[in-house]
Amino acid sequence: TKPNPELLRQIFLEANITQGYDLLINCNLELGVAFLAADIKATNKQGRIYHPSIPMFINGDWGKYLFAFTQFRTQNLFNMADIYTGMAQMPTLEKKSWYNLSKNDKSKAGELLIKNGYDENKKTVIIQPGSSKKSRSWGVDNFAKTANALLGDQNIQVLLTGSPSEQNLAEEFCEKVQKPVINLAGKTSLKLL
């Protein structure tokens, strides 16, 4: 059975846990816990906090990021420490590059981009329509619709990536997009990408 939010709230209030806090972080999706989070006095509240007119009110960018991934936690464990650290408004650790790219590598990447029509004066949106599992794929049609909407802006270019085995998917994507895109699917190594 699901907890009764009003009963939980009454128990909480009777426990007289009413002192103020600097920061409250609620990483729980349950409505009852959101009610409790709303009643706790805190200068700053992050995560799911009950709001009468917004059914799923999530406060704070890191909290929104966390709850956007609730259905994908098994694939997104890598990011959980960063999310909790961000919700606590602590500085996240500096990200270190997995690859140390030489000047030669950077030069090759630049040449590949220019050869395929890259314009350094435009904003670039990178789309990877493939995935390691079909169940995780958003679908070529959705990516193509998104690209068509983005390419309505003259200052945006779309760069398509993918493995050699995803070249057919990339071709299908390109057929559905109304303007040219920079198709690098199967043309780069992971390091060059």
N, CA, C and O atoms as a DFTB+ gen file, in Angstrom:
772 C
 N C O
     1  1       0.840      -1.186       0.000
     2  2       0.000       0.000       0.000
     3  2       0.883       1.247       0.000
     4  3       1.993       1.252       0.532
     5  1       0.355       2.292      -0.610
     6  2       1.086       3.563      -0.675
     7  2       0.871       4.331       0.621
     8  3      -0.194       4.234       1.231
     9  1       1.875       5.095       1.047
    10  2       1.726       5.870       2.281
    11  2       0.685       6.973       2.111
    12  3       0.522       7.539       1.031
    13  1      -0.004       7.256       3.192
    14  2      -0.988       8.322       3.210
    15  2      -0.252       9.641       3.448
    16  3       0.275       9.862       4.539
    17  1      -0.207      10.527       2.435
    18  2       0.568      11.773       2.579
    19  2       0.145      12.621       3.766
    20  3       0.997      13.205       4.436
    21  1      -1.152      12.703       4.040
    22  2      -1.620      13.528       5.156
    23  2      -1.203      12.935       6.495
    24  3      -0.856      13.673       7.417
    25  1      -1.233      11.597       6.611
    26  2      -0.804      10.948       7.837
    27  2       0.696      11.169       8.061
    28  3       1.125      11.464       9.176
    29  1       1.478      11.025       7.005
    30  2       2.921      11.275       7.111
    31  2       3.191      12.714       7.539
    32  3       4.063      12.977       8.368
    33  1       2.443      13.623       6.970
    34  2       2.621      15.040       7.297
    35  2       2.304      15.302       8.763
    36  3       3.021      16.034       9.444
    37  1       1.217      14.693       9.240
    38  2       0.818      14.881      10.638
    39  2       1.878      14.304      11.573
    40  3       2.226      14.933      12.572
    41  1       2.393      13.119      11.262
    42  2       3.440      12.506      12.084
    43  2       4.668      13.406      12.111
    44  3       5.276      13.619      13.160
    45  1       5.014      13.921      10.963
    46  2       6.186      14.800      10.861
    47  2       6.005      16.044      11.722
    48  3       6.910      16.426      12.463
    49  1       4.841      16.673      11.627
    50  2       4.589      17.898      12.384
    51  2       4.535      17.626      13.888
    52  3       4.995      18.439      14.690
    53  1       3.966      16.466      14.264
    54  2       3.914      16.109      15.678
    55  2       5.306      15.835      16.238
    56  3       5.550      16.037      17.428
    57  1       6.207      15.381      15.395
    58  2       7.584      15.135      15.840
    59  2       8.320      16.444      16.072
    60  3       9.441      16.451      16.580
    61  1       7.686      17.554      15.700
    62  2       8.229      18.895      15.920
    63  2       9.599      19.086      15.268
    64  3      10.486      19.726      15.832
    65  1       9.753      18.522      14.078
    66  2      10.992      18.728      13.322
    67  2      10.772      19.978      12.483
    68  3      10.544      19.904      11.275
    69  1      10.843      21.112      13.137
    70  2      10.497      22.359      12.455
    71  2      11.643      23.351      12.419
    72  3      11.461      24.478      11.957
    73  1      12.822      22.962      12.894
    74  2      13.944      23.898      12.843
    75  2      14.277      24.198      11.387
    76  3      13.983      23.397      10.500
    77  1      14.872      25.318      11.151
    78  2      15.222      25.685       9.788
    79  2      16.551      25.089       9.358
    80  3      17.445      24.868      10.175
    81  1      16.666      24.836       8.072
    82  2      17.890      24.288       7.495
    83  2      18.349      25.207       6.370
    84  3      17.556      25.957       5.802
    85  1      19.629      25.139       6.060
    86  2      20.153      25.905       4.933
    87  2      19.727      25.276       3.612
    88  3      19.375      25.979       2.665
    89  1      19.760      23.951       3.558
    90  2      19.491      23.246       2.303
    91  2      18.773      21.937       2.571
    92  3      19.171      21.166       3.444
    93  1      17.715      21.692       1.815
    94  2      16.996      20.427       1.864
    95  2      17.074      19.805       0.478
    96  3      16.803      20.473      -0.520
    97  1      17.441      18.533       0.410
    98  2      17.509      17.820      -0.864
    99  2      16.583      16.618      -0.780
   100  3      16.769      15.752       0.074
   101  1      15.588      16.556      -1.657
   102  2      14.693      15.403      -1.712
   103  2      14.951      14.644      -3.005
   104  3      14.633      15.133      -4.089
   105  1      15.523      13.457      -2.894
   106  2      15.810      12.621      -4.060
   107  2      14.762      11.530      -4.216
   108  3      14.995      10.554      -4.930
   109  1      13.619      11.673      -3.567
   110  2      12.578      10.652      -3.585
   111  2      11.415      11.115      -4.450
   112  3      11.029      12.282      -4.398
   113  1      10.857      10.210      -5.241
   114  2       9.736      10.558      -6.130
   115  2       8.370      10.520      -5.451
   116  3       7.415      11.086      -5.983
   117  1       8.244       9.871      -4.293
   118  2       6.948       9.676      -3.652
   119  2       6.286      10.998      -3.288
   120  3       6.945      11.920      -2.805
   121  1       4.985      11.084      -3.521
   122  2       4.228      12.297      -3.219
   123  2       4.258      12.616      -1.732
   124  3       4.384      13.778      -1.346
   125  1       4.142      11.587      -0.894
   126  2       4.159      11.811       0.552
   127  2       5.434      12.478       1.011
   128  3       5.403      13.362       1.867
   129  1       6.550      12.064       0.454
   130  2       7.838      12.666       0.818
   131  2       7.905      14.102       0.301
   132  3       8.505      14.965       0.941
   133  1       7.289      14.361      -0.857
   134  2       7.241      15.723      -1.392
   135  2       6.439      16.640      -0.465
   136  3       6.788      17.807      -0.288
   137  1       5.343      16.096       0.138
   138  2       4.575      16.861       1.119
   139  2       5.464      17.225       2.310
   140  3       5.474      18.368       2.767
   141  1       6.204      16.239       2.800
   142  2       7.094      16.486       3.933
   143  2       8.151      17.526       3.583
   144  3       8.442      18.420       4.378
   145  1       8.714      17.405       2.409
   146  2       9.748      18.356       1.979
   147  2       9.190      19.781       1.914
   148  3       9.898      20.745       2.205
   149  1       7.933      19.903       1.536
   150  2       7.311      21.235       1.463
   151  2       7.168      21.846       2.850
   152  3       7.254      23.064       3.001
   153  1       6.948      20.998       3.880
   154  2       6.736      21.504       5.237
   155  2       8.022      21.808       5.990
   156  3       8.001      22.571       6.956
   157  1       9.124      21.236       5.574
   158  2      10.380      21.476       6.271
   159  2      10.859      22.890       5.953
   160  3      10.887      23.299       4.792
   161  1      11.225      23.613       6.970
   162  2      11.726      24.973       6.780
   163  2      13.168      24.892       6.298
   164  3      14.032      24.323       6.965
   165  1      13.404      25.459       5.155
   166  2      14.756      25.478       4.597
   167  2      14.898      26.695       3.700
   168  3      13.961      27.070       2.995
   169  1      16.048      27.298       3.729
   170  2      16.325      28.449       2.879
   171  2      16.297      28.054       1.413
   172  3      15.813      28.811       0.571
   173  1      16.814      26.872       1.107
   174  2      16.902      26.399      -0.277
   175  2      16.423      24.954      -0.320
   176  3      16.828      24.137       0.506
   177  1      15.564      24.643      -1.278
   178  2      15.053      23.280      -1.424
   179  2      15.320      22.784      -2.833
   180  3      15.045      23.478      -3.811
   181  1      15.861      21.572      -2.927
   182  2      16.191      20.960      -4.214
   183  2      15.470      19.619      -4.328
   184  3      15.268      18.937      -3.323
   185  1      15.081      19.239      -5.541
   186  2      14.424      17.949      -5.765
   187  2      12.921      18.095      -5.824
   188  3      12.412      19.174      -6.127
   189  1      12.188      16.998      -5.531
   190  2      10.725      17.035      -5.610
   191  2      10.160      17.653      -4.338
   192  3      10.352      17.133      -3.239
   193  1       9.469      18.756      -4.503
   194  2       8.838      19.490      -3.408
   195  2       7.370      19.650      -3.787
   196  3       7.065      20.055      -4.909
   197  1       6.453      19.336      -2.865
   198  2       5.029      19.452      -3.185
   199  2       4.667      20.888      -3.536
   200  3       5.071      21.836      -2.863
   201  1       3.898      21.020      -4.606
   202  2       3.372      22.309      -5.041
   203  2       1.933      22.061      -5.471
   204  3       1.699      21.208      -6.328
   205  1       0.954      22.780      -4.904
   206  2      -0.455      22.449      -5.167
   207  2      -0.896      22.539      -6.630
   208  3      -1.816      21.828      -7.035
   209  1      -0.264      23.390      -7.420
   210  2      -0.738      23.544      -8.797
   211  2       0.139      22.839      -9.834
   212  3      -0.197      22.825     -11.019
   213  1       1.257      22.255      -9.399
   214  2       2.147      21.558     -10.333
   215  2       2.350      20.142      -9.811
   216  3       3.065      19.945      -8.828
   217  1       1.726      19.142     -10.459
   218  2       1.764      17.764      -9.940
   219  2       3.168      17.211      -9.702
   220  3       3.391      16.536      -8.697
   221  1       4.100      17.470     -10.578
   222  2       5.449      16.918     -10.427
   223  2       6.440      18.068     -10.415
   224  3       7.215      18.234     -11.357
   225  1       6.416      18.867      -9.345
   226  2       7.290      20.031      -9.251
   227  2       8.667      19.581      -8.783
   228  3       8.809      19.005      -7.705
   229  1       9.677      19.847      -9.599
   230  2      11.059      19.530      -9.266
   231  2      11.825      20.845      -9.231
   232  3      11.817      21.597     -10.206
   233  1      12.476      21.121      -8.127
   234  2      13.211      22.374      -7.988
   235  2      14.704      22.147      -8.218
   236  3      15.276      21.181      -7.714
   237  1      15.327      23.036      -8.977
   238  2      16.769      22.995      -9.198
   239  2      17.149      22.204     -10.438
   240  3      16.559      21.165     -10.735
   241  1      18.137      22.708     -11.153
   242  2      18.583      22.054     -12.388
   243  2      19.090      20.640     -12.152
   244  3      18.799      19.742     -12.943
   245  1      19.853      20.422     -11.063
   246  2      20.385      19.080     -10.803
   247  2      19.252      18.120     -10.439
   248  3      19.282      16.948     -10.814
   249  1      18.262      18.616      -9.714
   250  2      17.117      17.768      -9.386
   251  2      16.348      17.367     -10.630
   252  3      15.920      16.220     -10.758
   253  1      16.170      18.307     -11.546
   254  2      15.480      18.003     -12.806
   255  2      16.265      16.967     -13.597
   256  3      15.685      16.067     -14.205
   257  1      17.587      17.099     -13.586
   258  2      18.438      16.135     -14.275
   259  2      18.275      14.746     -13.663
   260  3      18.142      13.754     -14.380
   261  1      18.288      14.683     -12.322
   262  2      18.123      13.405     -11.632
   263  2      16.804      12.743     -12.012
   264  3      16.784      11.573     -12.395
   265  1      15.705      13.483     -11.909
   266  2      14.402      12.876     -12.148
   267  2      14.133      12.604     -13.622
   268  3      13.255      11.806     -13.952
   269  1      14.864      13.246     -14.499
   270  2      14.737      12.928     -15.928
   271  2      15.283      11.539     -16.211
   272  3      14.899      10.909     -17.197
   273  1      16.179      11.055     -15.352
   274  2      16.810       9.766     -15.564
   275  2      16.289       8.661     -14.656
   276  3      16.911       7.602     -14.577
   277  1      15.167       8.868     -13.965
   278  2      14.709       7.855     -13.020
   279  2      14.413       6.517     -13.680
   280  3      14.574       5.475     -13.045
   281  1      13.988       6.518     -14.930
   282  2      13.696       5.262     -15.612
   283  2      14.951       4.627     -16.197
   284  3      14.905       3.494     -16.676
   285  1      16.061       5.337     -16.164
   286  2      17.271       4.836     -16.803
   287  2      18.423       4.700     -15.816
   288  3      19.584       4.790     -16.216
   289  1      18.134       4.487     -14.557
   290  2      19.196       4.459     -13.555
   291  2      20.213       3.360     -13.818
   292  3      21.398       3.538     -13.534
   293  1      19.774       2.230     -14.354
   294  2      20.748       1.157     -14.583
   295  2      21.750       1.536     -15.660
   296  3      22.871       1.028     -15.655
   297  1      21.378       2.417     -16.583
   298  2      22.307       2.854     -17.621
   299  2      23.017       4.147     -17.239
   300  3      23.946       4.559     -17.934
   301  1      22.604       4.798     -16.152
   302  2      23.123       6.127     -15.856
   303  2      23.813       6.214     -14.494
   304  3      23.907       7.302     -13.926
   305  1      24.296       5.094     -13.964
   306  2      24.931       5.122     -12.652
   307  2      26.161       6.017     -12.624
   308  3      26.508       6.567     -11.579
   309  1      26.807       6.160     -13.741
   310  2      28.022       6.958     -13.832
   311  2      27.794       8.391     -13.356
   312  3      28.689       9.006     -12.775
   313  1      26.602       8.919     -13.601
   314  2      26.337      10.326     -13.317
   315  2      25.756      10.596     -11.934
   316  3      25.632      11.760     -11.553
   317  1      25.400       9.583     -11.179
   318  2      24.685       9.803      -9.929
   319  2      25.490      10.628      -8.918
   320  3      24.926      11.507      -8.267
   321  1      26.783      10.366      -8.773
   322  2      27.582      11.132      -7.811
   323  2      27.606      12.608      -8.193
   324  3      27.511      13.473      -7.323
   325  1      27.730      12.901      -9.478
   326  2      27.720      14.297      -9.924
   327  2      26.371      14.952      -9.635
   328  3      26.314      16.119      -9.249
   329  1      25.289      14.200      -9.823
   330  2      23.954      14.758      -9.579
   331  2      23.794      15.110      -8.110
   332  3      23.370      16.218      -7.780
   333  1      24.130      14.176      -7.219
   334  2      23.974      14.440      -5.787
   335  2      24.887      15.587      -5.342
   336  3      24.480      16.426      -4.538
   337  1      26.092      15.623      -5.851
   338  2      27.017      16.705      -5.519
   339  2      26.454      18.039      -6.007
   340  3      26.516      19.037      -5.289
   341  1      25.910      18.064      -7.211
   342  2      25.320      19.287      -7.753
   343  2      24.107      19.746      -6.975
   344  3      23.929      20.941      -6.740
   345  1      23.252      18.781      -6.565
   346  2      22.071      19.148      -5.778
   347  2      22.469      19.738      -4.431
   348  3      21.761      20.589      -3.892
   349  1      23.588      19.294      -3.888
   350  2      24.082      19.843      -2.627
   351  2      24.805      21.169      -2.842
   352  3      25.310      21.771      -1.894
   353  1      24.851      21.613      -4.084
   354  2      25.473      22.879      -4.488
   355  2      26.953      22.925      -4.119
   356  3      27.493      23.962      -3.732
   357  1      27.585      21.763      -4.255
   358  2      29.025      21.662      -4.053
   359  2      29.675      21.612      -5.426
   360  3      29.059      21.142      -6.381
   361  1      30.895      22.083      -5.540
   362  2      31.547      22.018      -6.856
   363  2      31.806      20.571      -7.255
   364  3      32.261      19.764      -6.445
   365  1      31.511      20.255      -8.507
   366  2      31.784      18.913      -8.993
   367  2      33.264      18.792      -9.322
   368  3      33.938      19.790      -9.577
   369  1      33.755      17.575      -9.314
   370  2      35.159      17.353      -9.621
   371  2      35.432      17.699     -11.072
   372  3      34.580      17.522     -11.943
   373  1      36.615      18.187     -11.311
   374  2      37.009      18.519     -12.672
   375  2      37.048      17.240     -13.502
   376  3      37.600      16.223     -13.081
   377  1      36.458      17.311     -14.674
   378  2      36.454      16.155     -15.573
   379  2      37.801      16.054     -16.268
   380  3      38.339      17.046     -16.760
   381  1      38.330      14.854     -16.299
   382  2      39.595      14.631     -16.981
   383  2      39.302      13.945     -18.305
   384  3      38.423      13.088     -18.399
   385  1      40.033      14.326     -19.295
   386  2      39.857      13.740     -20.616
   387  2      40.292      12.290     -20.610
   388  3      41.305      11.933     -20.008
   389  1      39.518      11.460     -21.285
   390  2      39.893      10.055     -21.420
   391  2      41.043       9.918     -22.399
   392  3      41.819       8.964     -22.347
   393  1      41.134      10.879     -23.280
   394  2      42.157      10.826     -24.322
   395  2      43.020      12.069     -24.241
   396  3      42.527      13.177     -24.030
   397  1      44.276      11.873     -24.408
   398  2      45.181      13.004     -24.559
   399  2      45.416      13.154     -26.052
   400  3      46.153      12.374     -26.655
   401  1      44.796      14.146     -26.635
   402  2      44.902      14.338     -28.077
   403  2      46.142      15.148     -28.422
   404  3      46.405      16.200     -27.840
   405  1      46.870      14.647     -29.352
   406  2      48.057      15.367     -29.828
   407  2      47.612      16.476     -30.778
   408  3      46.463      16.504     -31.218
   409  1      48.516      17.372     -31.085
   410  2      48.223      18.420     -32.067
   411  2      47.869      17.793     -33.410
   412  3      47.010      18.302     -34.130
   413  1      48.526      16.695     -33.745
   414  2      48.255      15.994     -34.995
   415  2      46.824      15.446     -35.019
   416  3      46.134      15.548     -36.034
   417  1      46.377      14.857     -33.886
   418  2      44.999      14.347     -33.796
   419  2      43.992      15.475     -33.971
   420  3      43.008      15.335     -34.697
   421  1      44.247      16.592     -33.301
   422  2      43.338      17.738     -33.396
   423  2      43.314      18.283     -34.819
   424  3      42.264      18.692     -35.314
   425  1      44.461      18.288     -35.468
   426  2      44.552      18.757     -36.851
   427  2      43.749      17.845     -37.781
   428  3      43.019      18.330     -38.646
   429  1      43.881      16.523     -37.605
   430  2      43.125      15.559     -38.422
   431  2      41.626      15.744     -38.230
   432  3      40.861      15.709     -39.194
   433  1      41.207      15.940     -36.977
   434  2      39.781      16.136     -36.703
   435  2      39.278      17.407     -37.383
   436  3      38.197      17.413     -37.971
   437  1      40.057      18.477     -37.304
   438  2      39.677      19.732     -37.952
   439  2      39.572      19.590     -39.456
   440  3      38.637      20.105     -40.070
   441  1      40.534      18.890     -40.055
   442  2      40.513      18.659     -41.503
   443  2      39.284      17.846     -41.909
   444  3      38.655      18.142     -42.925
   445  1      38.939      16.827     -41.126
   446  2      37.770      15.997     -41.424
   447  2      36.490      16.830     -41.364
   448  3      35.617      16.703     -42.222
   449  1      36.389      17.668     -40.359
   450  2      35.205      18.520     -40.231
   451  2      35.073      19.463     -41.427
   452  3      34.006      19.559     -42.034
   453  1      36.152      20.149     -41.759
   454  2      36.124      21.113     -42.869
   455  2      35.830      20.398     -44.185
   456  3      35.055      20.895     -45.002
   457  1      36.443      19.237     -44.394
   458  2      36.221      18.460     -45.617
   459  2      34.742      18.077     -45.786
   460  3      34.257      17.924     -46.907
   461  1      34.034      17.923     -44.654
   462  2      32.631      17.509     -44.699
   463  2      31.652      18.668     -44.542
   464  3      30.459      18.447     -44.332
   465  1      32.151      19.920     -44.646
   466  2      31.253      21.075     -44.671
   467  2      31.045      21.784     -43.358
   468  3      30.124      22.594     -43.251
   469  1      31.851      21.522     -42.360
   470  2      31.717      22.181     -41.054
   471  2      31.994      23.677     -41.179
   472  3      32.940      24.093     -41.848
   473  1      31.145      24.484     -40.517
   474  2      31.308      25.943     -40.499
   475  2      31.535      26.366     -39.051
   476  3      30.621      26.292     -38.230
   477  1      32.746      26.806     -38.740
   478  2      33.082      27.146     -37.354
   479  2      32.315      28.358     -36.831
   480  3      32.344      28.622     -35.629
   481  1      31.640      29.092     -37.691
   482  2      30.861      30.248     -37.265
   483  2      29.433      29.891     -36.862
   484  3      28.693      30.751     -36.384
   485  1      29.044      28.643     -37.047
   486  2      27.694      28.212     -36.683
   487  2      27.725      27.399     -35.393
   488  3      28.740      26.800     -35.039
   489  1      26.595      27.393     -34.706
   490  2      26.433      26.508     -33.561
   491  2      26.260      25.091     -34.108
   492  3      25.618      24.886     -35.138
   493  1      26.836      24.127     -33.413
   494  2      26.787      22.750     -33.888
   495  2      26.007      21.878     -32.923
   496  3      26.278      21.870     -31.722
   497  1      25.036      21.142     -33.449
   498  2      24.288      20.162     -32.678
   499  2      24.710      18.792     -33.181
   500  3      24.597      18.503     -34.372
   501  1      25.194      17.947     -32.278
   502  2      25.633      16.600     -32.653
   503  2      24.506      15.627     -32.349
   504  3      23.971      15.604     -31.240
   505  1      24.152      14.822     -33.344
   506  2      23.096      13.820     -33.177
   507  2      23.687      12.442     -33.423
   508  3      24.368      12.211     -34.422
   509  1      23.417      11.532     -32.497
   510  2      23.838      10.133     -32.585
   511  2      22.557       9.310     -32.556
   512  3      22.090       8.963     -31.471
   513  1      21.969       8.985     -33.707
   514  2      20.670       8.309     -33.703
   515  2      20.717       6.832     -33.313
   516  3      19.683       6.245     -32.994
   517  1      21.891       6.235     -33.336
   518  2      21.992       4.824     -32.984
   519  2      22.128       4.629     -31.488
   520  3      22.322       5.587     -30.739
   521  1      22.026       3.385     -31.060
   522  2      22.225       3.037     -29.655
   523  2      22.668       1.583     -29.576
   524  3      22.513       0.816     -30.527
   525  1      23.219       1.223     -28.432
   526  2      23.714      -0.148     -28.275
   527  2      22.577      -1.152     -28.159
   528  3      22.761      -2.336     -28.441
   529  1      21.397      -0.684     -27.745
   530  2      20.225      -1.559     -27.622
   531  2      19.034      -0.881     -28.286
   532  3      18.810       0.316     -28.105
   533  1      18.283      -1.643     -29.043
   534  2      17.107      -1.099     -29.738
   535  2      16.125      -0.471     -28.746
   536  3      15.496       0.541     -29.057
   537  1      15.989      -1.058     -27.566
   538  2      15.048      -0.539     -26.571
   539  2      15.441       0.848     -26.059
   540  3      14.608       1.561     -25.500
   541  1      16.698       1.230     -26.246
   542  2      17.165       2.540     -25.802
   543  2      17.129       3.572     -26.918
   544  3      17.434       4.741     -26.683
   545  1      16.766       3.169     -28.112
   546  2      16.772       4.077     -29.264
   547  2      15.530       4.961     -29.261
   548  3      14.422       4.500     -28.988
   549  1      15.732       6.220     -29.564
   550  2      14.622       7.170     -29.646
   551  2      13.942       7.086     -31.006
   552  3      12.790       7.495     -31.149
   553  1      14.638       6.563     -31.996
   554  2      14.067       6.397     -33.333
   555  2      14.527       7.458     -34.313
   556  3      14.619       8.639     -33.976
   557  1      14.817       7.023     -35.534
   558  2      15.308       7.926     -36.582
   559  2      14.309       9.038     -36.865
   560  3      14.704      10.190     -37.045
   561  1      13.017       8.710     -36.905
   562  2      12.008       9.737     -37.201
   563  2      12.054      10.883     -36.190
   564  3      11.960      12.051     -36.569
   565  1      12.196      10.554     -34.915
   566  2      12.245      11.599     -33.882
   567  2      13.493      12.467     -34.036
   568  3      13.425      13.690     -33.913
   569  1      14.627      11.831     -34.305
   570  2      15.853      12.605     -34.494
   571  2      15.752      13.485     -35.738
   572  3      16.212      14.627     -35.728
   573  1      15.151      12.960     -36.815
   574  2      15.007      13.732     -38.053
   575  2      14.079      14.940     -37.847
   576  3      14.364      16.031     -38.340
   577  1      12.981      14.744     -37.127
   578  2      12.072      15.862     -36.841
   579  2      12.798      16.941     -36.031
   580  3      12.641      18.136     -36.283
   581  1      13.584      16.499     -35.067
   582  2      14.348      17.440     -34.253
   583  2      15.348      18.207     -35.111
   584  3      15.467      19.427     -34.998
   585  1      16.066      17.485     -35.970
   586  2      17.051      18.134     -36.852
   587  2      16.371      19.128     -37.777
   588  3      16.889      20.226     -37.977
   589  1      15.223      18.772     -38.348
   590  2      14.508      19.693     -39.244
   591  2      14.110      20.967     -38.507
   592  3      14.196      22.063     -39.061
   593  1      13.674      20.822     -37.254
   594  2      13.300      22.004     -36.474
   595  2      14.538      22.867     -36.188
   596  3      14.482      24.092     -36.295
   597  1      15.630      22.236     -35.832
   598  2      16.862      22.983     -35.533
   599  2      17.406      23.685     -36.771
   600  3      17.876      24.820     -36.689
   601  1      17.343      23.012     -37.912
   602  2      17.925      23.571     -39.130
   603  2      17.110      24.711     -39.717
   604  3      17.501      25.305     -40.721
   605  1      15.976      25.019     -39.093
   606  2      15.227      26.212     -39.474
   607  2      15.984      27.477     -39.100
   608  3      15.703      28.556     -39.623
   609  1      16.935      27.341     -38.201
   610  2      17.794      28.458     -37.796
   611  2      19.049      28.418     -38.663
   612  3      19.768      27.419     -38.669
   613  1      19.311      29.486     -39.388
   614  2      20.450      29.559     -40.313
   615  2      21.805      29.464     -39.602
   616  3      22.824      29.183     -40.234
   617  1      21.811      29.700     -38.276
   618  2      23.062      29.691     -37.518
   619  2      23.352      28.352     -36.852
   620  3      24.244      28.252     -36.010
   621  1      22.600      27.327     -37.229
   622  2      22.794      25.995     -36.640
   623  2      23.136      25.000     -37.741
   624  3      22.564      25.031     -38.830
   625  1      24.081      24.119     -37.433
   626  2      24.404      22.998     -38.317
   627  2      24.296      21.709     -37.498
   628  3      24.543      21.705     -36.293
   629  1      23.929      20.634     -38.160
   630  2      23.786      19.334     -37.500
   631  2      24.915      18.434     -37.962
   632  3      25.170      18.285     -39.157
   633  1      25.584      17.840     -36.990
   634  2      26.661      16.904     -37.246
   635  2      26.184      15.525     -36.786
   636  3      25.792      15.351     -35.632
   637  1      26.220      14.569     -37.674
   638  2      25.716      13.222     -37.417
   639  2      26.884      12.283     -37.135
   640  3      27.854      12.239     -37.892
   641  1      26.783      11.531     -36.039
   642  2      27.823      10.563     -35.697
   643  2      27.226       9.164     -35.641
   644  3      26.009       8.989     -35.583
   645  1      28.100       8.187     -35.660
   646  2      27.667       6.797     -35.560
   647  2      28.810       5.869     -35.906
   648  3      29.810       6.284     -36.490
   649  1      28.654       4.617     -35.543
   650  2      29.675       3.614     -35.837
   651  2      29.526       3.153     -37.283
   652  3      28.522       3.454     -37.927
   653  1      30.520       2.421     -37.800
   654  2      30.392       1.896     -39.170
   655  2      29.137       1.042     -39.357
   656  3      28.547       1.038     -40.438
   657  1      28.730       0.326     -38.321
   658  2      27.531      -0.517     -38.441
   659  2      26.240       0.301     -38.466
   660  3      25.174      -0.246     -38.748
   661  1      26.318       1.595     -38.176
   662  2      25.136       2.460     -38.156
   663  2      25.028       3.359     -39.389
   664  3      24.231       4.296     -39.404
   665  1      25.822       3.079     -40.415
   666  2      25.792       3.928     -41.610
   667  2      24.436       3.879     -42.310
   668  3      23.985       4.897     -42.835
   669  1      23.778       2.721     -42.331
   670  2      22.439       2.647     -42.945
   671  2      21.455       3.527     -42.185
   672  3      20.616       4.195     -42.788
   673  1      21.562       3.524     -40.872
   674  2      20.715       4.371     -40.036
   675  2      20.981       5.848     -40.335
   676  3      20.055       6.657     -40.400
   677  1      22.263       6.186     -40.516
   678  2      22.644       7.561     -40.838
   679  2      22.083       7.974     -42.199
   680  3      21.613       9.099     -42.363
   681  1      22.132       7.068     -43.168
   682  2      21.578       7.376     -44.497
   683  2      20.074       7.592     -44.418
   684  3      19.540       8.503     -45.051
   685  1      19.388       6.757     -43.644
   686  2      17.941       6.918     -43.464
   687  2      17.635       8.272     -42.824
   688  3      16.692       8.956     -43.220
   689  1      18.434       8.647     -41.840
   690  2      18.282       9.952     -41.181
   691  2      18.444      11.075     -42.200
   692  3      17.623      11.991     -42.257
   693  1      19.503      11.002     -43.002
   694  2      19.790      12.058     -43.986
   695  2      18.664      12.194     -45.010
   696  3      18.372      13.303     -45.457
   697  1      18.034      11.093     -45.385
   698  2      16.913      11.141     -46.337
   699  2      15.710      11.864     -45.747
   700  3      14.930      12.466     -46.484
   701  1      15.552      11.812     -44.437
   702  2      14.384      12.408     -43.783
   703  2      14.611      13.855     -43.361
   704  3      13.667      14.551     -42.988
   705  1      15.858      14.306     -43.419
   706  2      16.165      15.686     -43.040
   707  2      16.140      16.549     -44.295
   708  3      16.675      16.165     -45.335
   709  1      15.516      17.709     -44.190
   710  2      15.260      18.546     -45.357
   711  2      16.453      19.376     -45.805
   712  3      16.456      19.891     -46.923
   713  1      17.457      19.517     -44.962
   714  2      18.649      20.283     -45.322
   715  2      19.875      19.398     -45.115
   716  3      19.819      18.424     -44.364
   717  1      20.977      19.731     -45.775
   718  2      22.188      18.920     -45.623
   719  2      22.707      18.919     -44.180
   720  3      22.622      19.920     -43.468
   721  1      23.239      17.776     -43.776
   722  2      23.885      17.658     -42.475
   723  2      25.311      17.161     -42.697
   724  3      25.633      16.650     -43.770
   725  1      26.143      17.307     -41.708
   726  2      27.512      16.801     -41.774
   727  2      27.462      15.366     -41.266
   728  3      27.320      15.133     -40.065
   729  1      27.576      14.415     -42.170
   730  2      27.437      13.005     -41.814
   731  2      28.819      12.388     -41.615
   732  3      29.546      12.132     -42.574
   733  1      29.166      12.154     -40.343
   734  2      30.443      11.522     -40.019
   735  2      30.267      10.082     -39.531
   736  3      31.204       9.481     -39.007
   737  1      29.076       9.541     -39.705
   738  2      28.821       8.166     -39.255
   739  2      29.757       7.198     -39.965
   740  3      29.790       7.139     -41.195
   741  1      30.517       6.440     -39.182
   742  2      31.440       5.464     -39.732
   743  2      32.722       6.035     -40.282
   744  3      33.554       5.289     -40.798
   745  1      32.908       7.354     -40.186
   746  2      34.089       8.001     -40.776
   747  2      35.154       8.364     -39.749
   748  3      36.212       8.880     -40.106
   749  1      34.879       8.097     -38.479
   750  2      35.838       8.487     -37.449
   751  2      36.132       7.317     -36.518
   752  3      35.327       6.398     -36.369
   753  1      37.283       7.375     -35.910
   754  2      37.569       6.469     -34.801
   755  2      36.981       7.147     -33.553
   756  3      36.628       8.326     -33.589
   757  1      36.882       6.411     -32.479
   758  2      36.379       7.015     -31.244
   759  2      37.291       8.154     -30.797
   760  3      36.814       9.186     -30.325
   761  1      38.576       7.970     -30.943
   762  2      39.536       9.006     -30.560
   763  2      39.382      10.252     -31.434
   764  3      39.412      11.374     -30.927
   765  1      39.220      10.060     -32.729
   766  2      39.070      11.203     -33.628
   767  2      37.742      11.921     -33.418
   768  3      37.637      13.134     -33.596
   769  1      36.742      11.154     -33.040
   770  2      35.422      11.748     -32.770
   771  2      35.532      12.720     -31.621
   772  3      34.536      13.331     -31.232
